[in-house]
Amino acid sequence: MVTRGFHGRRSAEVDPARVPPGQYVTRDFPVLSAGPTPRRLAADWTFTIRGAVDEPVVWSFYELRALPATTITTDIHCVTKWSKLDTQWRGVSLDTLLADIDTSADYALAFSDGGYTTNLPLADLTGGQAMIAYEYEGEPLTPEHGGPARLLVPHLYFWKSAKWVRGIELRDDDQPGFWENYGYHNYGDPWKEQRYSGD
């Protein structure tokens, strides 16, 4: 895991109701990843929905950018115990991408450049809870933070918001992803401190 220095902020400076148990607030945006940072040009990036569907559906980066976009301001929480408040993201809601897809799936496995995967219940990707984000704070998403596009699921620990995402595989069964296979919690609710298996 690669980490870079960052500075915490005393939780007394923020509303403690916004900070899950065991977390502290940082002004920085730490860079953490399971391996080297992929450097893919937007022109070479695609996003695929496959698995329990009649046919896979694929969008290029420019096709994704042409879809109706959403801008949200949200807090994010990393399993390594930092939280960053009031982060702004722009992208396409998973509701938009899934709108015309008929599936029996209850689960999704997000997959990324570099072989990273993470699993989520499909219900956690719908209802306005998740997006494919391509901008952060009004600027194109940098490779270090998952650009050209990443999954954003802010109500779960941030490892579930897969960087360099290339698609989701819709599944009838729940298949653990990269960190889940290394003992991280299968779901990852920061408010319940679901960091590791058994929490």
PESULFEN-V730996 format. One record per backbone hydrogen bond with DSSP energy under -1.0 kcal/mol. NH is the residue of the N-H (numbers start at 1). CO is the residue of the C=O. If there is no record, write none. Layout:
BEGIN
nh: <NH	NH>
co: <CO	CO>
END
This chain:
BEGIN
nh: <2	9	13	14	18	19	23	24	26	44	45	47	48	49	50	52	53	57	59	61	64	65	66	67	70	72	74	76	78	81	83	84	87	89	90	91	92	94	97	98	101	106	107	108	109	110	111	112	113	115	118	120	122	124	125	131	132	133	134	135	136	137	139	141	145	146	147	150	151	152	156	157	158	160	161	162	164	166	167	168	169	170	171	178	181	183	184	185	192	194	195	197	199>
co: <33	25	10	11	15	16	20	81	83	41	42	59	166	57	168	170	51	49	47	45	60	61	62	64	91	89	87	84	82	78	24	76	74	72	135	70	132	130	93	94	98	171	171	120	169	118	167	116	164	112	110	108	106	121	122	152	92	150	90	90	139	88	136	134	142	143	142	133	162	131	153	188	77	157	158	160	146	111	111	48	109	50	107	117	177	180	179	195	189	189	193	183	196>
END
